[in-house]
Amino acid sequence: MSFLLQPLTYEFMQRGLLASVIVGVLCAVMGTYVVLRGMAFLGDAMAHAILPGVAIAYILKGDLLVGAGAAAIAVALTIGLFSKEGAVKEDTAIGILFAAALSLGVALISTMQTYAVDLSHILFGNVTGVSPSDLWLIGGLSVAILFTVALLYKPFLVISFDPVLAATLRLPAELLRNLMLVLLALTVVVSLQTVGVSLAAAMLVTPAATAYLLTRRLLPMMLISALIGALSSIIGLYLSYYFNIVSGSAIVLTATAFFLIGFGWKRLRRT
């Protein structure tokens, strides 16, 4: 028991563990849409698209998360605009904006003298540095995103898998699609403190992909994915504490281990 309780004697570990679990569940739930819609590249694009916002906020001495959120939402809505009514394929729009935002972010960051230290927690996460105000922000945004997903569960389901039915029911498909992109963007922003830009996409895709191996129904997939995301966050944080490794990497590697177990179990069932 001391193995489990000893890290929790520190307040920063308590806050980090709670933040990691919240983010693990949030990324896992939103990741089900990413996996089922075949948009794994979107998570990576969103994660890197926030760099210009972070860089501008840093230059102006503003809040980095506000800058990240503004950039992510702007990119999400621009993807929706470019791909509206099939003008450009969605993956093409994602690729264009991903490259442009990443290049702009790198260009802005390269002008700074101290970016390597000051922005490293944005790139790689710093879960042990979660403050009480950070925790409230992460919790508040996560509750708002999950509440929106629960409220619009059926419309999101219809527009994702049956566009003909969506048209028949006269659902505002474009508005709902843009809203989903914004929710994904905010999910990436929420995950910055725990896993950072470089690993946010992995937490969107890996738990959901593991759940997809086990079920094809959306609601069970969300629940299994959320469980995997939470367990990966807990186990990964303990591994980072005891083996002195970066917490974000430990969390993602744990999620990957769950995927490999699920993949092996799936293969064994087929034989």
VENGI-V232105 format. One line per field, one symbol per residue. phi: phi as a letter, one per 40 degrees, with the letter a starting at -180 (. if undefined). Layout:
phi: ???
This chain:
phi: .ccccdcccccccccccccccdcdcccccccccccccgbdccccccccccdcccccccccgcccccccccccccccccdcccccfgdbcdcccccccdcccccccccccccccbcdccbccccbgacccccdcccccccccccccccccccbdcdcccccbadccccccfccdccccccccccccccccccdccbgdcbccccccccccccccbabcccdccccccccccccccccccccccbfbcccccccccccccccccccccccccc
